[in-house]
Amino acid sequence: MIALIAAACLGLAVAFALIRLAIGPTLYDRALAANAVTLRAALACAALAAAFAQPLWIDVSLALVLGALVLNAAVLKFFRAKSFQPSLAREEA
């Protein structure tokens, strides 16, 4: 029962993070909100795994966390360099 309540609360937190994702003032705020959405969804999957005793949901949760890690690194690299390609020459300051 507690796991279902936790999953419902996490669902509400995901909704608030989606609102922040839509109206975030900067790109970094939106990247942080996207990361929060995926991590909270992973926590909700783990809570559902505990509530219904289904170990498959734990695998889904781990896949979401690993996907969020890769996606966050790629998005932040793109924000910093404005390209996914490595630079050919170093910029001198």
C-alpha positions in Angstrom: 0.0 0.0 0.0 2.8 2.4 0.9 4.5 1.7 -2.5 1.3 2.6 -4.3 1.1 5.9 -2.4 4.8 6.5 -3.2 4.2 5.8 -6.9 1.2 8.2 -7.0 3.3 11.0 -5.3 6.1 10.4 -7.8 3.6 10.7 -10.6 2.6 14.1 -9.3 6.3 15.1 -9.0 6.8 14.0 -12.6 3.8 16.2 -13.7 5.4 19.2 -11.9 8.8 18.5 -13.6 7.1 18.3 -17.0 5.6 21.8 -16.3 9.1 23.0 -15.5 10.4 21.3 -18.7 7.8 23.2 -20.7 8.3 26.7 -19.2 12.0 26.5 -18.0 13.7 29.9 -18.6 17.0 28.5 -19.8 18.2 25.4 -21.7 20.0 24.2 -18.6 16.8 24.4 -16.5 15.1 22.3 -19.2 17.9 19.8 -19.2 17.7 19.5 -15.4 13.9 19.1 -15.6 14.3 16.3 -18.3 16.7 14.5 -16.0 14.3 14.9 -13.1 11.5 13.5 -15.1 13.4 10.4 -16.1 14.8 9.8 -12.7 11.4 10.2 -11.0 9.8 7.9 -13.6 12.5 5.3 -12.7 11.7 5.7 -9.0 8.0 5.2 -9.8 8.9 2.0 -11.7 10.8 0.8 -8.7 7.9 1.6 -6.4 5.6 -0.4 -8.7 8.0 -3.3 -8.6 7.8 -3.2 -4.8 4.0 -2.9 -4.8 3.2 -5.7 -7.2 6.2 -7.9 -6.6 7.2 -7.8 -10.3 11.0 -7.8 -10.8 10.5 -6.8 -14.4 9.8 -3.2 -13.3 13.3 -3.0 -11.7 14.9 -3.8 -15.1 12.8 -1.0 -16.6 13.9 1.3 -13.8 17.6 0.6 -14.4 17.2 1.1 -18.2 15.6 4.5 -17.5 18.4 5.5 -15.2 21.1 4.5 -17.7 19.3 6.1 -20.6 18.9 9.3 -18.6 22.6 9.3 -17.8 23.6 9.0 -21.5 21.0 11.5 -22.7 22.0 14.1 -20.1 25.7 13.8 -21.0 24.8 14.2 -24.7 22.5 17.2 -24.2 24.9 19.0 -22.0 27.8 18.4 -24.5 25.6 19.8 -27.2 24.7 22.9 -25.1 28.4 23.6 -24.4 29.9 23.0 -27.9 26.8 23.6 -30.1 27.8 20.5 -32.0 28.3 16.8 -31.4 31.5 16.8 -33.4 34.8 17.2 -31.6 36.7 20.4 -32.4 39.6 20.1 -34.8 41.6 22.9 -33.3 41.9 24.2 -29.8 40.6 27.7 -29.2 43.2 30.0 -27.7 41.9 32.4 -25.0 
